[in-house]
């Protein structure tokens, strides 16, 4: 029992080498992260709001059980800063910060 209590703790052997490695490593260049944003394109349905257009996006979905394809559509309120787009125009838009309760998109083209 006495032998078990007298175990010596050994210091790390290559502590100086570890410090040398830290110095030798070049600093990592900071790379700006790209924000992944959703992109959609659709047709302008309404342009009656000031700096706001309503865009209808059509898509094809597949039913999970029956595997049948069906058409689905959604309407998005999109920010149009200069009121450039009119009803019937085709536009592309991406996600952005919330601009109002419903408006979280802005026009790209």
N, CA, C and O atoms as a Tinker XYZ file with bonds, in Angstrom:
   436  protein
     1  N      0.812000   -1.192000    0.000000    73     2
     2  CA     0.000000    0.000000    0.000000    64     1     3
     3  C      0.855000    1.254000    0.000000    63     2     4     5
     4  O      0.504000    2.264000   -0.611000    81     3
     5  N      1.969000    1.175000    0.687000    73     3     6
     6  CA     2.838000    2.340000    0.778000    64     5     7
     7  C      3.400000    2.706000   -0.591000    63     6     8     9
     8  O      3.652000    3.879000   -0.868000    81     7
     9  N      3.600000    1.686000   -1.466000    73     7    10
    10  CA     4.147000    1.935000   -2.790000    64     9    11
    11  C      3.188000    2.739000   -3.659000    63    10    12    13
    12  O      3.613000    3.565000   -4.468000    81    11
    13  N      1.911000    2.496000   -3.490000    73    11    14
    14  CA     0.925000    3.186000   -4.317000    64    13    15
    15  C      0.860000    4.676000   -3.993000    63    14    16    17
    16  O      0.595000    5.491000   -4.877000    81    15
    17  N      1.098000    5.034000   -2.745000    73    15    18
    18  CA     1.002000    6.432000   -2.350000    64    17    19
    19  C      2.216000    7.242000   -2.812000    63    18    20    21
    20  O      2.135000    8.466000   -2.916000    81    19
    21  N      3.319000    6.584000   -3.085000    73    19    22
    22  CA     4.547000    7.295000   -3.418000    64    21    23
    23  C      4.774000    7.380000   -4.928000    63    22    24    25
    24  O      5.913000    7.295000   -5.388000    81    23
    25  N      3.700000    7.547000   -5.700000    73    23    26
    26  CA     3.845000    7.686000   -7.151000    64    25    27
    27  C      4.269000    9.126000   -7.447000    63    26    28    29
    28  O      3.657000   10.077000   -6.962000    81    27
    29  N      5.307000    9.268000   -8.237000    73    27    30
    30  CA     5.813000   10.596000   -8.562000    64    29    31
    31  C      5.104000   11.131000   -9.810000    63    30    32    33
    32  O      4.835000   10.396000  -10.760000    81    31
    33  N      4.819000   12.401000   -9.775000    73    31    34
    34  CA     4.238000   13.061000  -10.951000    64    33    35
    35  C      5.371000   13.597000  -11.804000    63    34    36    37
    36  O      6.255000   14.302000  -11.316000    81    35
    37  N      5.337000   13.253000  -13.088000    73    35    38
    38  CA     6.399000   13.660000  -13.999000    64    37    39
    39  C      5.915000   14.870000  -14.790000    63    38    40    41
    40  O      4.790000   14.874000  -15.290000    81    39
    41  N      6.736000   15.875000  -14.905000    73    39    42
    42  CA     6.402000   17.080000  -15.667000    64    41    43
    43  C      6.407000   16.759000  -17.152000    63    42    44    45
    44  O      7.118000   15.846000  -17.571000    81    43
    45  N      5.628000   17.487000  -17.973000    73    43    46
    46  CA     5.654000   17.240000  -19.416000    64    45    47
    47  C      7.063000   17.424000  -19.968000    63    46    48    49
    48  O      7.754000   18.386000  -19.631000    81    47
    49  N      7.471000   16.510000  -20.804000    73    47    50
    50  CA     8.858000   16.456000  -21.271000    64    49    51
    51  C      9.170000   17.569000  -22.273000    63    50    52    53
    52  O     10.196000   18.239000  -22.148000    81    51
    53  N      8.313000   17.770000  -23.248000    73    51    54
    54  CA     8.628000   18.700000  -24.335000    64    53    55
    55  C      7.810000   19.982000  -24.225000    63    54    56    57
    56  O      7.215000   20.411000  -25.213000    81    55
    57  N      7.767000   20.593000  -23.067000    73    55    58
    58  CA     6.986000   21.819000  -22.907000    64    57    59
    59  C      7.569000   22.961000  -23.730000    63    58    60    61
    60  O      6.825000   23.796000  -24.245000    81    59
    61  N      8.896000   23.006000  -23.860000    73    59    62
    62  CA     9.526000   24.052000  -24.663000    64    61    63
    63  C      9.216000   23.862000  -26.140000    63    62    64    65
    64  O      9.045000   24.843000  -26.864000    81    63
    65  N      9.142000   22.618000  -26.599000    73    63    66
    66  CA     8.833000   22.348000  -28.000000    64    65    67
    67  C      7.407000   22.763000  -28.334000    63    66    68    69
    68  O      7.144000   23.239000  -29.438000    81    67
    69  N      6.486000   22.588000  -27.395000    73    67    70
    70  CA     5.096000   22.982000  -27.612000    64    69    71
    71  C      4.999000   24.486000  -27.785000    63    70    72    73
    72  O      4.283000   24.966000  -28.663000    81    71
    73  N      5.723000   25.243000  -26.944000    73    71    74
    74  CA     5.725000   26.695000  -27.055000    64    73    75
    75  C      6.339000   27.132000  -28.375000    63    74    76    77
    76  O      5.875000   28.100000  -28.977000    81    75
    77  N      7.367000   26.442000  -28.834000    73    75    78
    78  CA     8.007000   26.777000  -30.098000    64    77    79
    79  C      7.046000   26.548000  -31.259000    63    78    80    81
    80  O      7.036000   27.311000  -32.224000    81    79
    81  N      6.234000   25.489000  -31.162000    73    79    82
    82  CA     5.253000   25.226000  -32.220000    64    81    83
    83  C      4.216000   26.339000  -32.294000    63    82    84    85
    84  O      3.795000   26.726000  -33.384000    81    83
    85  N      3.811000   26.846000  -31.159000    73    83    86
    86  CA     2.823000   27.920000  -31.138000    64    85    87
    87  C      3.353000   29.161000  -31.845000    63    86    88    89
    88  O      2.604000   29.843000  -32.545000    81    87
    89  N      4.609000   29.451000  -31.673000    73    87    90
    90  CA     5.219000   30.620000  -32.297000    64    89    91
    91  C      5.382000   30.393000  -33.799000    63    90    92    93
    92  O      5.201000   31.314000  -34.595000    81    91
    93  N      5.726000   29.164000  -34.180000    73    91    94
    94  CA     6.015000   28.861000  -35.577000    64    93    95
    95  C      4.762000   28.873000  -36.461000    63    94    96    97
    96  O      4.876000   29.071000  -37.671000    81    95
    97  N      3.581000   28.668000  -35.890000    73    95    98
    98  CA     2.361000   28.614000  -36.686000    64    97    99
    99  C      1.990000   30.021000  -37.132000    63    98   100   101
   100  O      1.926000   30.944000  -36.320000    81    99
   101  N      1.746000   30.175000  -38.434000    73    99   102
   102  CA     1.371000   31.480000  -38.977000    64   101   103
   103  C     -0.067000   31.816000  -38.582000    63   102   104   105
   104  O     -0.898000   30.913000  -38.479000    81   103
   105  N     -0.374000   33.078000  -38.362000    73   103   106
   106  CA    -1.751000   33.454000  -38.008000    64   105   107
   107  C     -2.709000   33.143000  -39.158000    63   106   108   109
   108  O     -2.380000   33.332000  -40.329000    81   107
   109  N     -3.884000   32.670000  -38.802000    73   107   110
   110  CA    -4.880000   32.299000  -39.799000    64   109   111
   111  C     -5.556000   33.565000  -40.313000    63   110   112   113
   112  O     -6.009000   34.397000  -39.526000    81   111
   113  N     -5.621000   33.707000  -41.621000    73   111   114
   114  CA    -6.264000   34.877000  -42.214000    64   113   115
   115  C     -7.760000   34.797000  -41.980000    63   114   116   117
   116  O     -8.367000   33.742000  -42.165000    81   115
   117  N     -8.352000   35.902000  -41.578000    73   115   118
   118  CA    -9.790000   35.923000  -41.340000    64   117   119
   119  C    -10.507000   36.007000  -42.674000    63   118   120   121
   120  O    -10.259000   36.912000  -43.470000    81   119
   121  N    -11.392000   35.063000  -42.909000    73   119   122
   122  CA   -12.144000   35.013000  -44.150000    64   121   123
   123  C    -13.568000   35.441000  -43.847000    63   122   124   125
   124  O    -14.199000   34.923000  -42.925000    81   123
   125  N    -14.068000   36.383000  -44.622000    73   123   126
   126  CA   -15.438000   36.853000  -44.413000    64   125   127
   127  C    -16.411000   35.745000  -44.793000    63   126   128   129
   128  O    -16.294000   35.138000  -45.858000    81   127
   129  N    -17.375000   35.487000  -43.910000    73   127   130
   130  CA   -18.357000   34.447000  -44.187000    64   129   131
   131  C    -19.410000   34.977000  -45.147000    63   130   132   133
   132  O    -19.894000   36.100000  -45.005000    81   131
   133  N    -19.751000   34.160000  -46.115000    73   131   134
   134  CA   -20.831000   34.524000  -47.021000    64   133   135
   135  C    -22.145000   34.150000  -46.383000    63   134   136   137
   136  O    -22.296000   33.052000  -45.847000    81   135
   137  N    -23.091000   35.057000  -46.439000    73   135   138
   138  CA   -24.414000   34.778000  -45.909000    64   137   139
   139  C    -25.204000   34.068000  -46.992000    63   138   140   141
   140  O    -25.342000   34.564000  -48.110000    81   139
   141  N    -25.715000   32.911000  -46.644000    73   139   142
   142  CA   -26.509000   32.146000  -47.609000    64   141   143
   143  C    -27.926000   32.677000  -47.557000    63   142   144   145
   144  O    -28.582000   32.623000  -46.517000    81   143
   145  N    -28.400000   33.194000  -48.690000    73   143   146
   146  CA   -29.727000   33.778000  -48.748000    64   145   147
   147  C    -30.565000   33.023000  -49.760000    63   146   148   149
   148  O    -30.059000   32.522000  -50.764000    81   147
   149  N    -31.855000   32.952000  -49.476000    73   147   150
   150  CA   -32.764000   32.305000  -50.411000    64   149   151
   151  C    -33.021000   33.238000  -51.578000    63   150   152   153
   152  O    -33.172000   34.447000  -51.397000    81   151
   153  N    -33.071000   32.670000  -52.783000    73   151   154
   154  CA   -33.362000   33.442000  -53.986000    64   153   155
   155  C    -34.620000   32.881000  -54.634000    63   154   156   157
   156  O    -34.789000   31.665000  -54.729000    81   155
   157  N    -35.493000   33.765000  -55.076000    73   155   158
   158  CA   -36.698000   33.365000  -55.778000    64   157   159
   159  C    -36.879000   34.262000  -56.992000    63   158   160   161
   160  O    -36.298000   35.345000  -57.068000    81   159
   161  N    -37.676000   33.811000  -57.926000    73   159   162
   162  CA   -38.075000   34.666000  -59.033000    64   161   163
   163  C    -39.552000   34.392000  -59.297000    63   162   164   165
   164  O    -40.029000   33.269000  -59.139000    81   163
   165  N    -40.258000   35.433000  -59.698000    73   163   166
   166  CA   -41.685000   35.304000  -59.930000    64   165   167
   167  C    -42.231000   36.491000  -60.688000    63   166   168   169
   168  O    -41.476000   37.308000  -61.215000    81   167
   169  N    -43.537000   36.582000  -60.739000    73   167   170
   170  CA   -44.223000   37.624000  -61.499000    64   169   171
   171  C    -44.915000   38.569000  -60.528000    63   170   172   173
   172  O    -45.540000   38.138000  -59.558000    81   171
   173  N    -44.794000   39.867000  -60.803000    73   171   174
   174  CA   -45.414000   40.877000  -59.950000    64   173   175
   175  C    -46.928000   40.818000  -60.126000    63   174   176   177
   176  O    -47.434000   40.907000  -61.245000    81   175
   177  N    -47.648000   40.667000  -59.013000    73   175   178
   178  CA   -49.105000   40.585000  -59.023000    64   177   179
   179  C    -49.710000   41.946000  -58.687000    63   178   180   181
   180  O    -50.738000   42.331000  -59.244000    81   179
   181  N    -49.061000   42.672000  -57.767000    73   179   182
   182  CA   -49.580000   43.963000  -57.340000    64   181   183
   183  C    -48.431000   44.920000  -57.083000    63   182   184   185
   184  O    -47.383000   44.525000  -56.573000    81   183
   185  N    -48.636000   46.193000  -57.445000    73   183   186
   186  CA   -47.641000   47.224000  -57.174000    64   185   187
   187  C    -48.291000   48.440000  -56.519000    63   186   188   189
   188  O    -47.815000   49.563000  -56.684000    81   187
   189  N    -49.363000   48.223000  -55.787000    73   187   190
   190  CA   -50.128000   49.330000  -55.222000    64   189   191
   191  C    -49.494000   49.931000  -53.979000    63   190   192   193
   192  O    -49.744000   51.097000  -53.671000    81   191
   193  N    -48.680000   49.167000  -53.256000    73   191   194
   194  CA   -48.035000   49.703000  -52.064000    64   193   195
   195  C    -46.865000   50.607000  -52.428000    63   194   196   197
   196  O    -46.253000   50.446000  -53.483000    81   195
   197  N    -46.555000   51.568000  -51.543000    73   195   198
   198  CA   -45.405000   52.439000  -51.759000    64   197   199
   199  C    -44.138000   51.679000  -51.406000    63   198   200   201
   200  O    -43.984000   51.242000  -50.266000    81   199
   201  N    -43.231000   51.513000  -52.355000    73   199   202
   202  CA   -41.975000   50.780000  -52.213000    64   201   203
   203  C    -42.197000   49.302000  -51.903000    63   202   204   205
   204  O    -41.298000   48.641000  -51.384000    81   203
   205  N    -43.372000   48.779000  -52.209000    73   203   206
   206  CA   -43.676000   47.375000  -51.967000    64   205   207
   207  C    -44.388000   46.791000  -53.174000    63   206   208   209
   208  O    -45.308000   47.399000  -53.721000    81   207
   209  N    -43.954000   45.601000  -53.585000    73   207   210
   210  CA   -44.657000   44.859000  -54.628000    64   209   211
   211  C    -44.992000   43.476000  -54.082000    63   210   212   213
   212  O    -44.317000   42.968000  -53.186000    81   211
   213  N    -46.034000   42.880000  -54.630000    73   211   214
   214  CA   -46.407000   41.517000  -54.261000    64   213   215
   215  C    -46.032000   40.631000  -55.439000    63   214   216   217
   216  O    -46.461000   40.869000  -56.567000    81   215
   217  N    -45.229000   39.611000  -55.169000    73   215   218
   218  CA   -44.717000   38.723000  -56.214000    64   217   219
   219  C    -45.252000   37.322000  -55.988000    63   218   220   221
   220  O    -45.198000   36.795000  -54.877000    81   219
   221  N    -45.771000   36.722000  -57.054000    73   219   222
   222  CA   -46.283000   35.350000  -57.001000    64   221   223
   223  C    -45.217000   34.413000  -57.549000    63   222   224   225
   224  O    -44.732000   34.590000  -58.667000    81   223
   225  N    -44.858000   33.412000  -56.744000    73   223   226
   226  CA   -43.846000   32.431000  -57.125000    64   225   227
   227  C    -44.534000   31.081000  -57.290000    63   226   228   229
   228  O    -45.151000   30.570000  -56.356000    81   227
   229  N    -44.422000   30.510000  -58.487000    73   227   230
   230  CA   -44.998000   29.190000  -58.772000    64   229   231
   231  C    -43.917000   28.129000  -58.633000    63   230   232   233
   232  O    -42.770000   28.345000  -59.024000    81   231
   233  N    -44.288000   26.983000  -58.074000    73   231   234
   234  CA   -43.348000   25.872000  -57.946000    64   233   235
   235  C    -44.090000   24.558000  -58.116000    63   234   236   237
   236  O    -45.312000   24.493000  -57.980000    81   235
   237  N    -43.339000   23.525000  -58.413000    73   235   238
   238  CA   -43.901000   22.187000  -58.565000    64   237   239
   239  C    -43.426000   21.348000  -57.386000    63   238   240   241
   240  O    -42.227000   21.265000  -57.122000    81   239
   241  N    -44.356000   20.734000  -56.684000    73   239   242
   242  CA   -44.036000   19.887000  -55.544000    64   241   243
   243  C    -44.476000   18.461000  -55.825000    63   242   244   245
   244  O    -45.302000   18.215000  -56.703000    81   243
   245  N    -43.917000   17.526000  -55.070000    73   243   246
   246  CA   -44.266000   16.120000  -55.206000    64   245   247
   247  C    -44.930000   15.670000  -53.912000    63   246   248   249
   248  O    -44.395000   15.895000  -52.827000    81   247
   249  N    -46.083000   15.039000  -54.021000    73   247   250
   250  CA   -46.802000   14.563000  -52.847000    64   249   251
   251  C    -45.994000   13.448000  -52.191000    63   250   252   253
   252  O    -45.550000   12.529000  -52.879000    81   251
   253  N    -45.792000   13.513000  -50.864000    73   251   254
   254  CA   -44.927000   12.523000  -50.220000    64   253   255
   255  C    -45.436000   11.087000  -50.286000    63   254   256   257
   256  O    -44.637000   10.155000  -50.368000    81   255
   257  N    -46.740000   10.898000  -50.253000    73   255   258
   258  CA   -47.273000    9.536000  -50.259000    64   257   259
   259  C    -47.562000    9.046000  -51.672000    63   258   260   261
   260  O    -47.166000    7.938000  -52.033000    81   259
   261  N    -48.248000    9.856000  -52.474000    73   259   262
   262  CA   -48.706000    9.408000  -53.791000    64   261   263
   263  C    -47.720000    9.705000  -54.906000    63   262   264   265
   264  O    -47.907000    9.246000  -56.032000    81   263
   265  N    -46.668000   10.468000  -54.612000    73   263   266
   266  CA   -45.606000   10.777000  -55.585000    64   265   267
   267  C    -46.138000   11.475000  -56.829000    63   266   268   269
   268  O    -45.530000   11.386000  -57.896000    81   267
   269  N    -47.244000   12.155000  -56.706000    73   267   270
   270  CA   -47.800000   12.892000  -57.837000    64   269   271
   271  C    -47.326000   14.336000  -57.756000    63   270   272   273
   272  O    -47.205000   14.900000  -56.669000    81   271
   273  N    -47.061000   14.923000  -58.905000    73   271   274
   274  CA   -46.622000   16.313000  -58.956000    64   273   275
   275  C    -47.838000   17.226000  -58.986000    63   274   276   277
   276  O    -48.847000   16.924000  -59.623000    81   275
   277  N    -47.721000   18.350000  -58.283000    73   275   278
   278  CA   -48.800000   19.326000  -58.306000    64   277   279
   279  C    -48.202000   20.731000  -58.222000    63   278   280   281
   280  O    -47.106000   20.932000  -57.700000    81   279
   281  N    -48.955000   21.692000  -58.753000    73   279   282
   282  CA   -48.492000   23.076000  -58.770000    64   281   283
   283  C    -48.875000   23.764000  -57.470000    63   282   284   285
   284  O    -49.999000   23.635000  -56.987000    81   283
   285  N    -47.920000   24.495000  -56.915000    73   283   286
   286  CA   -48.165000   25.278000  -55.709000    64   285   287
   287  C    -47.644000   26.688000  -55.967000    63   286   288   289
   288  O    -46.680000   26.875000  -56.709000    81   287
   289  N    -48.284000   27.671000  -55.355000    73   287   290
   290  CA   -47.820000   29.043000  -55.519000    64   289   291
   291  C    -47.842000   29.748000  -54.174000    63   290   292   293
   292  O    -48.594000   29.381000  -53.271000    81   291
   293  N    -47.006000   30.761000  -54.062000    73   291   294
   294  CA   -46.934000   31.556000  -52.835000    64   293   295
   295  C    -46.743000   33.011000  -53.227000    63   294   296   297
   296  O    -46.149000   33.316000  -54.260000    81   295
   297  N    -47.254000   33.903000  -52.389000    73   295   298
   298  CA   -47.094000   35.336000  -52.633000    64   297   299
   299  C    -46.166000   35.918000  -51.576000    63   298   300   301
   300  O    -46.278000   35.604000  -50.391000    81   299
   301  N    -45.259000   36.760000  -52.017000    73   299   302
   302  CA   -44.302000   37.399000  -51.135000    64   301   303
   303  C    -44.387000   38.909000  -51.312000    63   302   304   305
   304  O    -44.530000   39.402000  -52.432000    81   303
   305  N    -44.299000   39.647000  -50.198000    73   303   306
   306  CA   -44.201000   41.099000  -50.249000    64   305   307
   307  C    -42.720000   41.440000  -50.328000    63   306   308   309
   308  O    -41.930000   41.028000  -49.478000    81   307
   309  N    -42.350000   42.198000  -51.362000    73   307   310
   310  CA   -40.953000   42.457000  -51.676000    64   309   311
   311  C    -40.702000   43.962000  -51.691000    63   310   312   313
   312  O    -41.524000   44.731000  -52.190000    81   311
   313  N    -39.561000   44.377000  -51.139000    73   311   314
   314  CA   -39.202000   45.792000  -51.100000    64   313   315
   315  C    -38.665000   46.241000  -52.454000    63   314   316   317
   316  O    -37.721000   45.653000  -52.982000    81   315
   317  N    -39.270000   47.283000  -53.011000    73   315   318
   318  CA   -38.861000   47.870000  -54.286000    64   317   319
   319  C    -38.589000   49.344000  -54.020000    63   318   320   321
   320  O    -39.512000   50.159000  -54.038000    81   319
   321  N    -37.337000   49.689000  -53.774000    73   319   322
   322  CA   -36.964000   51.026000  -53.304000    64   321   323
   323  C    -37.423000   52.144000  -54.229000    63   322   324   325
   324  O    -37.923000   53.164000  -53.755000    81   323
   325  N    -37.262000   51.974000  -55.547000    73   323   326
   326  CA   -37.549000   53.057000  -56.490000    64   325   327
   327  C    -38.887000   52.912000  -57.207000    63   326   328   329
   328  O    -39.167000   53.668000  -58.138000    81   327
   329  N    -39.710000   51.966000  -56.797000    73   327   330
   330  CA   -40.994000   51.690000  -57.467000    64   329   331
   331  C    -40.800000   51.462000  -58.971000    63   330   332   333
   332  O    -41.557000   51.987000  -59.787000    81   331
   333  N    -39.780000   50.677000  -59.327000    73   331   334
   334  CA   -39.451000   50.424000  -60.735000    64   333   335
   335  C    -40.362000   49.394000  -61.393000    63   334   336   337
   336  O    -40.609000   49.486000  -62.596000    81   335
   337  N    -40.862000   48.433000  -60.654000    73   335   338
   338  CA   -41.542000   47.292000  -61.248000    64   337   339
   339  C    -43.053000   47.459000  -61.206000    63   338   340   341
   340  O    -43.615000   47.956000  -60.230000    81   339
   341  N    -43.700000   47.031000  -62.288000    73   339   342
   342  CA   -45.150000   47.144000  -62.426000    64   341   343
   343  C    -45.761000   45.750000  -62.537000    63   342   344   345
   344  O    -45.040000   44.762000  -62.676000    81   343
   345  N    -47.068000   45.672000  -62.477000    73   343   346
   346  CA   -47.778000   44.397000  -62.560000    64   345   347
   347  C    -47.440000   43.679000  -63.871000    63   346   348   349
   348  O    -47.476000   44.278000  -64.946000    81   347
   349  N    -47.113000   42.394000  -63.764000    73   347   350
   350  CA   -46.775000   41.588000  -64.939000    64   349   351
   351  C    -45.287000   41.446000  -65.184000    63   350   352   353
   352  O    -44.888000   40.600000  -65.985000    81   351
   353  N    -44.451000   42.234000  -64.533000    73   351   354
   354  CA   -43.002000   42.137000  -64.716000    64   353   355
   355  C    -42.461000   40.894000  -64.010000    63   354   356   357
   356  O    -42.993000   40.458000  -62.989000    81   355
   357  N    -41.392000   40.336000  -64.578000    73   355   358
   358  CA   -40.721000   39.207000  -63.947000    64   357   359
   359  C    -39.562000   39.750000  -63.122000    63   358   360   361
   360  O    -38.748000   40.523000  -63.626000    81   359
   361  N    -39.484000   39.347000  -61.846000    73   359   362
   362  CA   -38.451000   39.864000  -60.948000    64   361   363
   363  C    -37.760000   38.723000  -60.200000    63   362   364   365
   364  O    -38.310000   37.632000  -60.044000    81   363
   365  N    -36.542000   39.009000  -59.744000    73   363   366
   366  CA   -35.809000   38.111000  -58.859000    64   365   367
   367  C    -35.627000   38.832000  -57.540000    63   366   368   369
   368  O    -35.412000   40.043000  -57.520000    81   367
   369  N    -35.712000   38.094000  -56.425000    73   367   370
   370  CA   -35.555000   38.719000  -55.126000    64   369   371
   371  C    -34.891000   37.763000  -54.150000    63   370   372   373
   372  O    -34.920000   36.545000  -54.324000    81   371
   373  N    -34.286000   38.351000  -53.110000    73   371   374
   374  CA   -33.561000   37.575000  -52.107000    64   373   375
   375  C    -34.013000   37.984000  -50.712000    63   374   376   377
   376  O    -34.636000   39.031000  -50.532000    81   375
   377  N    -33.694000   37.153000  -49.733000    73   375   378
   378  CA   -34.037000   37.442000  -48.350000    64   377   379
   379  C    -33.159000   38.538000  -47.781000    63   378   380   381
   380  O    -32.008000   38.692000  -48.190000    81   379
   381  N    -33.694000   39.298000  -46.842000    73   379   382
   382  CA   -32.951000   40.358000  -46.186000    64   381   383
   383  C    -33.508000   40.554000  -44.779000    63   382   384   385
   384  O    -34.325000   39.756000  -44.318000    81   383
   385  N    -33.079000   41.592000  -44.106000    73   383   386
   386  CA   -33.579000   41.877000  -42.762000    64   385   387
   387  C    -35.062000   42.227000  -42.827000    63   386   388   389
   388  O    -35.520000   42.698000  -43.868000    81   387
   389  N    -35.820000   42.021000  -41.777000    73   387   390
   390  CA   -37.237000   42.390000  -41.798000    64   389   391
   391  C    -37.413000   43.897000  -41.931000    63   390   392   393
   392  O    -36.834000   44.669000  -41.167000    81   391
   393  N    -38.215000   44.306000  -42.902000    73   391   394
   394  CA   -38.486000   45.727000  -43.116000    64   393   395
   395  C    -39.851000   46.122000  -42.562000    63   394   396   397
   396  O    -40.097000   47.296000  -42.289000    81   395
   397  N    -40.723000   45.160000  -42.400000    73   395   398
   398  CA   -42.017000   45.372000  -41.767000    64   397   399
   399  C    -42.504000   44.015000  -41.287000    63   398   400   401
   400  O    -41.747000   43.044000  -41.291000    81   399
   401  N    -43.758000   43.941000  -40.875000    73   399   402
   402  CA   -44.277000   42.677000  -40.351000    64   401   403
   403  C    -44.249000   41.569000  -41.403000    63   402   404   405
   404  O    -43.934000   40.422000  -41.087000    81   403
   405  N    -44.572000   41.904000  -42.635000    73   403   406
   406  CA   -44.650000   40.894000  -43.707000    64   405   407
   407  C    -43.495000   40.964000  -44.699000    63   406   408   409
   408  O    -43.250000   39.993000  -45.416000    81   407
   409  N    -42.794000   42.059000  -44.760000    73   407   410
   410  CA   -41.808000   42.285000  -45.818000    64   409   411
   411  C    -40.413000   41.908000  -45.349000    63   410   412   413
   412  O    -39.813000   42.600000  -44.526000    81   411
   413  N    -39.891000   40.775000  -45.894000    73   411   414
   414  CA   -38.552000   40.309000  -45.558000    64   413   415
   415  C    -37.734000   39.981000  -46.796000    63   414   416   417
   416  O    -36.815000   39.164000  -46.734000    81   415
   417  N    -38.053000   40.596000  -47.896000    73   415   418
   418  CA   -37.417000   40.330000  -49.177000    64   417   419
   419  C    -37.107000   41.641000  -49.870000    63   418   420   421
   420  O    -37.778000   42.647000  -49.637000    81   419
   421  N    -36.068000   41.635000  -50.744000    73   419   422
   422  CA   -35.791000   42.820000  -51.549000    64   421   423
   423  C    -35.456000   42.402000  -52.976000    63   422   424   425
   424  O    -34.930000   41.317000  -53.226000    81   423
   425  N    -35.781000   43.302000  -53.901000    73   423   426
   426  CA   -35.628000   43.020000  -55.332000    64   425   427
   427  C    -34.167000   43.058000  -55.723000    63   426   428   429
   428  O    -33.415000   43.920000  -55.269000    81   427
   429  N    -33.761000   42.105000  -56.580000    73   427   430
   430  CA   -32.429000   42.099000  -57.158000    64   429   431
   431  C    -32.499000   42.602000  -58.588000    63   430   432   433
   432  O    -31.762000   43.515000  -58.962000    81   431
   433  N    -33.385000   42.013000  -59.399000    73   431   434
   434  CA   -33.585000   42.422000  -60.803000    64   433   435
   435  C    -35.066000   42.396000  -61.112000    63   434   436
   436  O    -35.468000   42.703000  -62.234000    81   435
